[in-house]
């Protein structure tokens, strides 16, 4: 008997999931989302093919950071120009763009390849409780 492997032409069943991040720890929300985006919970998981689902994360502004990360965690980005390094603490990022905290946490858990980019495009993060993906009939997921 041969082992079944998903090929590029195989039709993959992609579901939609909603994760409510209100009061949940950032790392737990991010790992749950990353596993769904990669498709690791599916029987047809193949490391070199995108078999993952779509993930919608709501209430990203209320995600919880443990310890003193709110004051100590630093987010960095560089413009590409000399002296173009910009740094800001998690507290400032939460005030300016609260989605970025969750997006960067999930992005760091995905592969750093074109395949990881394709997985990341299936992630939708919203700061508030509303999202425009009700037509896809997403499944509500509970994170510990």
ZILIN-V161380 format. One record per residue. N is the residue number from 1. NEAR is the number of other ideal C-beta (glycine too) atoms within 8 Angstrom. D_CENTER is the distance of its C-alpha to the mean C-alpha in Angstrom with 1 decimal. Layout:
n=N near=NEAR d_center=D_CENTER
n=N near=NEAR d_center=D_CENTER
//
This chain:
n=1 near=2 d_center=36.8
n=2 near=3 d_center=34.0
n=3 near=4 d_center=30.4
n=4 near=5 d_center=28.2
n=5 near=5 d_center=25.7
n=6 near=9 d_center=23.5
n=7 near=6 d_center=24.7
n=8 near=4 d_center=23.3
n=9 near=3 d_center=25.5
n=10 near=7 d_center=24.6
n=11 near=3 d_center=23.2
n=12 near=9 d_center=19.9
n=13 near=4 d_center=19.3
n=14 near=8 d_center=15.8
n=15 near=8 d_center=15.1
n=16 near=13 d_center=13.0
n=17 near=13 d_center=11.5
n=18 near=13 d_center=11.3
n=19 near=13 d_center=10.1
n=20 near=10 d_center=12.4
n=21 near=15 d_center=11.4
n=22 near=9 d_center=15.1
n=23 near=5 d_center=16.7
n=24 near=11 d_center=14.1
n=25 near=9 d_center=13.5
n=26 near=14 d_center=10.4
n=27 near=8 d_center=10.4
n=28 near=10 d_center=10.9
n=29 near=16 d_center=8.1
n=30 near=13 d_center=5.6
n=31 near=9 d_center=7.9
n=32 near=11 d_center=8.3
n=33 near=13 d_center=5.0
n=34 near=11 d_center=5.6
n=35 near=9 d_center=9.1
n=36 near=13 d_center=8.9
n=37 near=15 d_center=7.5
n=38 near=12 d_center=10.2
n=39 near=13 d_center=12.7
n=40 near=6 d_center=14.0
n=41 near=6 d_center=15.3
n=42 near=7 d_center=17.5
n=43 near=3 d_center=21.1
n=44 near=10 d_center=20.8
n=45 near=10 d_center=18.1
n=46 near=8 d_center=19.2
n=47 near=4 d_center=17.7
n=48 near=4 d_center=18.9
n=49 near=9 d_center=17.9
n=50 near=8 d_center=14.7
n=51 near=11 d_center=15.2
n=52 near=10 d_center=11.8
n=53 near=11 d_center=11.2
n=54 near=13 d_center=9.7
n=55 near=13 d_center=7.3
n=56 near=14 d_center=8.4
n=57 near=16 d_center=7.8
n=58 near=14 d_center=11.2
n=59 near=13 d_center=13.2
n=60 near=14 d_center=10.9
n=61 near=9 d_center=14.2
n=62 near=8 d_center=15.5
n=63 near=15 d_center=12.9
n=64 near=8 d_center=15.3
n=65 near=11 d_center=15.8
n=66 near=7 d_center=18.4
n=67 near=5 d_center=21.6
n=68 near=5 d_center=22.5
n=69 near=9 d_center=19.1
n=70 near=10 d_center=19.5
n=71 near=8 d_center=22.6
n=72 near=9 d_center=22.1
n=73 near=9 d_center=18.5
n=74 near=8 d_center=18.9
n=75 near=12 d_center=16.5
n=76 near=7 d_center=18.3
n=77 near=6 d_center=18.6
n=78 near=7 d_center=21.6
n=79 near=6 d_center=23.4
n=80 near=4 d_center=25.1
n=81 near=5 d_center=28.5
n=82 near=3 d_center=30.6
n=83 near=4 d_center=29.8
n=84 near=8 d_center=26.6
n=85 near=7 d_center=24.4
n=86 near=8 d_center=22.9
n=87 near=6 d_center=21.7
n=88 near=8 d_center=20.8
n=89 near=11 d_center=20.1
n=90 near=14 d_center=17.2
n=91 near=8 d_center=19.7
n=92 near=8 d_center=20.4
n=93 near=13 d_center=16.9
n=94 near=10 d_center=16.3
n=95 near=6 d_center=19.6
n=96 near=8 d_center=19.0
n=97 near=5 d_center=15.4
n=98 near=13 d_center=13.5
n=99 near=11 d_center=10.2
n=100 near=10 d_center=10.2
n=101 near=15 d_center=10.0
n=102 near=16 d_center=6.6
n=103 near=10 d_center=5.4
n=104 near=9 d_center=7.6
n=105 near=12 d_center=6.9
n=106 near=15 d_center=3.7
n=107 near=8 d_center=6.0
n=108 near=7 d_center=8.8
n=109 near=8 d_center=8.2
n=110 near=12 d_center=8.4
n=111 near=7 d_center=12.0
n=112 near=4 d_center=13.7
n=113 near=6 d_center=15.5
n=114 near=5 d_center=15.8
n=115 near=10 d_center=14.3
n=116 near=10 d_center=11.0
n=117 near=8 d_center=11.3
n=118 near=9 d_center=12.0
n=119 near=14 d_center=9.0
n=120 near=11 d_center=6.8
n=121 near=6 d_center=9.3
n=122 near=12 d_center=8.5
n=123 near=13 d_center=5.5
n=124 near=10 d_center=7.6
n=125 near=10 d_center=7.7
n=126 near=13 d_center=11.3
n=127 near=8 d_center=13.3
n=128 near=7 d_center=15.8
n=129 near=7 d_center=16.4
n=130 near=6 d_center=17.1
n=131 near=9 d_center=15.3
n=132 near=4 d_center=17.2
n=133 near=11 d_center=16.0
n=134 near=7 d_center=18.7
n=135 near=4 d_center=20.6
n=136 near=7 d_center=18.2
n=137 near=6 d_center=19.0
n=138 near=12 d_center=15.6
n=139 near=8 d_center=15.9
n=140 near=7 d_center=15.4
n=141 near=9 d_center=13.8
n=142 near=4 d_center=15.1
n=143 near=10 d_center=13.5
n=144 near=3 d_center=16.3
//
